[in-house]
Amino acid sequence: MDSGQYLVLLLMLGAGALFIVLGRMAARGRLKPNMFVGIRTDRTLASEEEWYLVHARAARPWTVAGVLLVVLNAAVFATEAFGRLGQLAWGFSIAADVFVLLIAATMPLWGESEGSHQGGPEQERLERNALAALLGFLTFVLAVGAVFGYMLGSGSIGPNGAVGVRVPETLASPEAWYRVNRPAGWAFLVSSLAGALACVWGAFALPRSRRPGRVLAVSLAVVLLSFAALVVYTALLLSALGGA
């Protein structure tokens, strides 16, 4: 990895540490209303009681997100140190970082959506529409990923400097490249489609659901689990290639 990639990993480690600190402060009621950090919405700024209530709900997800970011990016450092799956681990770690940050950023809104709204029905509608728009954007990103998955699976993308499972083993020869990237491409297509379908379902279900937080959680969980399965499958393909 180059210096820019190491810088990103350090920033993610710092973000993880920050989430842990904020989560523990919120859990202990030490994160007071302020102008800089926290969940600063009309609802939380309306009263201190509402501020502490919403932040108490956000404390655990923030802490968990921080731990995940620290563990994930520390694992990438360790992987690079051993010289195995460096580029592969880098690409998937960035995707995982984005999803963890999205969950950490939207989790407080789940608590707001499931509680009473001081802003009334209009405020609740705006919040739900914002979450639905987030899922719509993820659907677009996953649809683009599905296209690349199809191109890799069909063999339309050969060895290159940007797309695919780019590790020394696959770059050693075109045969090794296609042996890993074609099945990995089809798996990427399936994972992307599964995630996109979950996001489409969530985007349509959010405005009408009585528990929008759970709808969002299920949608993002499907995306994360499908790509976790993709990582495992790709690692198995590389192991088989190394043992051939």
SELUMKOL-175537 format. One record per residue (C-alpha): residue in three letters; x, y, z. Coordinates in steps of 0.1 Angstrom, whole numbers, plus 5000, padded with zeros to 4 digits. Example, Ala and Ser with C-alpha at 12.3 -4.5 7.8 and 13.67 -1.06 7.14 Angstrom:
# SELUMKOL-175537
ALA512349555078 SER513749895071 
# end
This chain:
# SELUMKOL-175537
MET500050005000 ASP501250354993 SER501450655017 GLY497950775008 GLN496350435017 TYR498250435050 LEU496950785057 VAL493350675051 LEU493850375075 LEU495150615102 LEU492250845097 MET489850545101 LEU491650435132 GLY491250795146 ALA487550795137 GLY487150465155 ALA488850605186 LEU486650915184 PHE483450715182 ILE484550505212 VAL485250815233 LEU481950985223 GLY480050665229 ARG481350625264 MET480750995272 ALA477150975259 ALA476550655280 ARG477750835311 GLY475751155304 ARG478951355300 LEU478351465264 LYS476551795271 PRO474752015245 ASN477352205225 MET477952365191 PHE480352105176 VAL479851735183 GLY476851515189 ILE473351485173 ARG472451845167 THR468851835154 ASP465852055161 ARG464551785184 THR467751735205 LEU468452115207 ALA464852175219 SER465652055255 GLU468451905275 GLU466251615284 GLU465751525247 TRP469551575241 TYR470551325268 LEU467751075258 VAL468751055222 HIS472551045230 ALA471950765255 ARG470350565226 ALA473350645204 ALA475950555230 ARG476150175223 PRO476050195185 TRP478750455185 THR480950245208 VAL480349935187 ALA481050125154 GLY484250265169 VAL485449915180 LEU484649775145 LEU486650055128 VAL489650005150 VAL489649625147 LEU489049635110 ASN491749875101 ALA494249725126 ALA493649395108 VAL494349555075 PHE497649685089 ALA498449335101 THR497549175068 GLU499849415049 ALA502649345074 PHE502448975065 GLY502249055028 ARG499048865022 LEU495948995004 GLY497049355009 GLN495149514980 LEU492149284985 ALA491949365022 TRP492349735014 GLY489449744990 PHE487049555012 SER488149745043 ILE487150075026 ALA483749945017 ALA483249815052 ASP484450145067 VAL481850325047 PHE479050095058 VAL480050115095 LEU480150495093 LEU476750505076 ILE475250285104 ALA476950495131 ALA475650815115 THR472050705110 MET471550495141 PRO470550795162 LEU467850875136 TRP466450525142 GLY465850615178 GLU464250945168 SER462050775143 GLU460850525168 GLY460150775196 SER457751065199 HIS458451355175 GLN458451705189 GLY458551835153 GLY455251655145 PRO454251445115 GLU456051665091 GLN459451635108 GLU458951255110 ARG458151245073 LEU461251435064 GLU463451205085 ARG462050895070 ASN462451035035 ALA466051125042 LEU466750765053 ALA464850635022 ALA467050855000 LEU470150715017 LEU469050365007 GLY468250484972 PHE471850614969 LEU473150274981 THR470950104956 PHE472550304928 VAL476150224941 LEU475249854943 ALA473749854908 VAL477049994895 GLY478849724914 ALA476549454898 VAL477549574864 PHE481249544872 GLY480549204887 TYR478849084855 MET481849214834 LEU484349034856 GLY482248714856 SER481848714819 GLY485548764813 SER485149104798 ILE487649264822 GLY491249124819 PRO494249204841 ASN494349574848 GLY495449834872 ALA492049924888 VAL489349664889 GLY489149304901 VAL490949084926 ARG494449234921 VAL496949044941 PRO500348894930 GLU498848554926 THR496148674901 LEU498548914883 ALA501048644877 SER499248524845 PRO496048574825 GLU495048224834 ALA495348284871 TRP493448614867 TYR490448464851 ARG490448154873 VAL489848374904 ASN488148684889 ARG485448514869 PRO483848324898 ALA484548614921 GLY482848844895 TRP479648634895 ALA479748624933 PHE480149004933 LEU477149034910 VAL475048814933 SER476149014964 SER475449344948 LEU472049244936 ALA471149104970 GLY472149424987 ALA470349634960 LEU467149444965 ALA467349485003 CYS467849864998 VAL464949894974 TRP462749704998 GLY463949935027 ALA463450255006 PHE459750164999 ALA459050015034 LEU460550305054 PRO457850565048 ARG455050325060 SER456850125086 ARG455950155123 ARG459650075131 PRO461750245105 GLY464950175125 ARG464449805121 VAL463849835084 LEU467050025079 ALA468949785101 VAL467749485081 SER468549645048 LEU472149735058 ALA472649395075 VAL471749215042 VAL474349435024 LEU477049375050 LEU476448995052 SER476348955015 PHE479649125011 ALA481148935040 ALA480248615023 LEU481848754991 VAL485148815010 VAL485148465024 TYR484448314990 THR487148524973 ALA489648415000 LEU488748054993 LEU489348104956 LEU492748254963 SER493647974987 ALA492647714960 LEU494847904935 GLY497847904958 GLY497347524964 ALA497047444927 
# end
